[in-house]
Amino acid sequence: MEHFSSFDRVIGNIPEQEKEQILLNKGECFNNQAFEELKGKEREKTSEELEVISIVNEATNEVRQRYDLDDFDIPSNNIHVIAEEQWWGEKFDAIYRSDLQGVAMREQPSLVAFAVKTFHEMLHFKSYNALQITKGENPKMKEYRVGLRLRTRDGNESYFRNLNEAVTEKMTKKYMKKVFDNPIFSSEITQTKSIVAKYSKVQNKLGKPLFNKDTFYAVTESKKSWKEAVGRLFGVEEKLKKIMTQRFTYRKERDMLNTLIGKIFERNKDKFQDKEGIFDVFEKSMMTGNMLLLGRLIENTFGPNTLRRIGELDKDMEVQESFINSL
């Protein structure tokens, strides 16, 4: 089938003609992003933000090319920047909506932050997406797959959300290293390095280092309201200062993923040169939709139904973490 939107296919017991029409309809949604509920909330993107969207499109297409996937450009119209005072999310500041074929994002305080959030959501957009016609007495059209995340065939349960976010953010951190080389980010990168070097021993209110390997942005005395600040500090050296930082997210999910990868590597050193080779299996499965590769790797390592069990524990991350640690 021809590619009209993020969706690669439709799962379900309906004629192929109907499936094709569904994909066509999603293509219309992809091309028409005039949503009434965003009026008065969405602001126009700056020329620099438009340039960043173009840069991230190119970088995420390079990821797709690694797996022999065609380029898939996300128009700037499909990235909706919501004014700070109008943002509704408390636990997140960007979200990809497959049903609306768009990304909604709280306005960001820097270009590097805007780029990181855009990259993460574009990976969701450009990874394997599929729709389904649910099974049961009242079939409905629902999301079936977005990357590794899977919804059951009755549409009631979702598996692998934590794994999907961990892989997506780990990929974002991995590939953003090259994106940050673009001159458009140079002043913010230089500023961040300077602040990290000057205040390297600073701790946050919990007594932990304010900066770590996940920190990609820092600014002092920011006048802009920024709810996403990871650390706030008062009182260092010459003057009282407030340091606002931003880090790569989904740390707990990524820690669980790294634990899982480490355990797989320890038992498969004859098949993989390093842990990165194992992560490539997760990455490929997310982008192409081929879960057999990942399933075989995990189940040949730990036994039947291990991958399914990891997915079933999504709702309780502590139990999920304990299960992975026990493998």
N, C-alpha and C positions, 0 to 999 in steps of 0.2 A: 504493500500500500504506500501511496505517496505521503510524505511528511508534511502535515499541515500545522502542527502545533507541537507541544512537548510530548504528546502522547504517541507512542509507537504502535499500540494495538489496543483492541477491545477484547476482553475475555468474556465468554458467555454463550449460551445456547440460543443465538439469534442468527438470522441469515447474514451472509457476508455483505450484502447490499446495505443492510441496516447499520452494520459496523462501520462501513465506509462513510455513511451519512453522518454518523455520530462524530467521526473524526473531522469531517468537513465542518460541522457545527462548531467544534472546538477551535477549528482554524479561524472561523469568524470571530469567536471570542478573543483569540490571540491577536487578531487585527483590529478589534474594536475595544478600546480600553476606557470608554467614557462611562464611568460608574457614578451614578447619582449620589451614592453615600460618601464619595470622596470630595464632593463639591464643598468648598470652604475649608477643607482640611489639607488638601494637596497644594504644595507650592511649586512654582516653576524651578526647574533645575538650572544651576549656574552653568556657564560655558565650560568651566573646569570639571564639573561633575559629568557633563556630557562627554568630555574627553576621557574621563576615567571609565565611564561605561564602555566606550569604544576599546580602551586598553584591556579591560577585563574580558570583554567579548573575545578579543583576539587570544588572550591567555587561556581562557576556558575552552576555546576551540582547539588549541594546541593539545589540551588534555584529551579531548575527544579524538583527535587524530592519532594519538598513541594507541587507540583501540579500534582503528580503522572505521571510525564514525565520521559522517559528513559534518562539515561546519554547520552550526546552528546559531545564528545571530539573534540576540534578544534586543528588540528596538528599545530606545530610551523611553518611549511611551509606555512600555510595560514595567518600568521601574517607577513607582510612585513614592515621591518624597513627601512625607507628612510633617507639617510644621510641629515644632516641639510641643507647643501648648495644646495641640489637637491630637497628640499621640495617645492611643488607648491601651497599649500593652505595658504591663508592669514587669513581667519576667523576660521579655524579649524586646529587641528594638528593630527587628526585621523579620519578615515572614513571606515565604513563597506559597501562593495559593494556586494549586494546580487547576481547581475548578474555575478560577477566574483568569488563569493564564497570566498572572502578574505577580509582582513583588511589591509589598508595601514596606516602607522603611522610615523610621523616625529620622529626621534630619540629624546629620552627624557634625561634630565639632571640628573635623579635619578631613582632608582629602584621603589620608591613609586609612582612617576609620571608615570612610565612605567606600573605599576600594575593598577593604577586607569584608565588609558586610555584603557588598555587591557580589564579590567572588563566591562567598559561601552560598548565597541564594541562587546565583547562576548555576552553581554545580547541581543544586537540587533540580533546577529548571532543565538542565542539559543532561542529567543522568537518565537512566531508563525510567520512563513513565508509562503506565498502562491503566486503562479504565476497565471496569467490569460491569456486567449485568448480574446482580446478585442472585444466588439460589434461594428458593423458598416460595411461599405462596404469593407474595407481593414483590416481584423482582424490581429492583431499582438500579439506576446507574450511579455507581460510586467509584471512587479512586480504588485501584487495586495495588499498584506499585508506584513508589517514588524512590528510586535508588534501591537501597536494601530494605526499606520499610515496606511491609506487606500487610494488606488488610485481608481478613478471612473471607471466604466465598459467600458467607451470609452477610458480610459487611459490618458485623458487630464488634469485631476485635481487630486490634492492630499489633503487629509484632515488629521487632527489630528497629524501633524508633531510636533507642539509645545508641545502638551500633551504627545506624545510618548517620546520626549527627556526629558521632565520634570520627567516622571515616571522612565525612565531609569537612569537618574543621581541621583534621589532620592534613588533608589534602590542601586546604586553604593555606595553612601555615607553610606547607612544603613549597607550593607553587608561588606564593606571594613574595618569596625571597627574590625571584627574578623580576616580578612586577615592580617591586620597590626600587629597582635600578633605573626606572624611568625618571627623567629629570623633573617631571611635574611634582614628584614627591620629595625632591632633594632637600628643600628648606625644612620641611617637617621632620625628615629623618635626621638631619644634622642637629636640629633643635633637641630632639629626643635623646640622641646620643650624648649631647652636652649635659642635659639635665641628669641622665642616668649616671654619667661619670662624676658629676659634681656632688650628687646626693646619693652615692652608691650604698652608703651604710644606713640610710634612712629606713625606719620601720613604720608600718601602719598601726592603726589603733589596736590591732590584735597582737602586736609585738613581732610580726613576721616581716621579712624584707618587702619593701614597697615594690621593688622591681624584680622580675625574674625573667626566664627565657621566653615567657609568653607575652611580655610587654612589648608593644609595637608603637606606642605613642605616649608622650608625656608633655605637659605644659604647666607652667607656673602662673599663678595669679590670673587664672582664666575668669573673665567677666561673664562668659556665657553659662547659663544654667545647663548642667550636664548630669543627668540622673545616672548615667552609666559609669560614672567615675568609679574605678576600682579602689583607689586609695586616696585618702585625704590626710595631709600632714600639716600640723601647725608648729612652727618653731624650729628652725635650723639655721645655723651659722649667723650671717650678718643681720638678717631680717626675718620677721615672721612671714612665712610663705605658705601658700596652698598649692600642692602638687596634684594635678589631675592626671590619671593614667588610664590607658585602655589596653586590654589583653585579649589574646585569643581565648575563646570561650569553650564551654563543654569540657572543662578540665577533668571532672570526675569520669565522664563517659570516655574520654581519651585515655585516662589512666587504666580503666578496665580493659580497653582495647589493647593497650600496650602490654598489660599483663597477659592477656590471651595470646597475643603475638609471641611474647617471650616464651610461653609454655609450648606453643606449637614449634617454635624454632629449636628448643632444647630436644625435642623428640624427632626432629626432621633435619638434623644438621647434614645428613648425607644427601639431602635433596635441595637445600637452599644454602647459598653462600652467606647470607646475612638476613637480618630481620626485615630489611627493606623489600627483599624478594617475596616475603610472606605478605607484607602490606600490599604489594602489587596485586595479589590475588583478591584481597578485599576491594581494592580500588577498581579492578577490572569487573568484578561482579556488580558493583554499584553502577558503573557507567554502561555496561552492556546488558545488564539484566540476567546474565547467566549465573544463577545461584548454584548450579551443579558443581562448578569449580570450587566454590567456597565450602559447600556442603560436604563434598568428598574429602577435602583437606581436613576439616574439623572432625568429621566422623571417622575417618581413617586414623586420626590421631587419638581421639578420646572415646570413640565408640558410637553406636547408632543413637540417633535422636538428640545428640548433644546440641546441635545448632538450634533445633526446634525448642529445646528446653531453655536455652539462652533467650530466645525471643519471647517465650511465654512469661518470663520473669521481668519483663519491661516495666511493669507497674510498680515494682518494689526494687529500687536500685540497690539497696543494701543487701537484699537477698540475692539479687543477680550478681553483685560483686562477690559475695561469699561463695556462690556456686562456681564462678570463674576461678577464684582462688583455690578452690578444692580440686580442680581438674588435675 
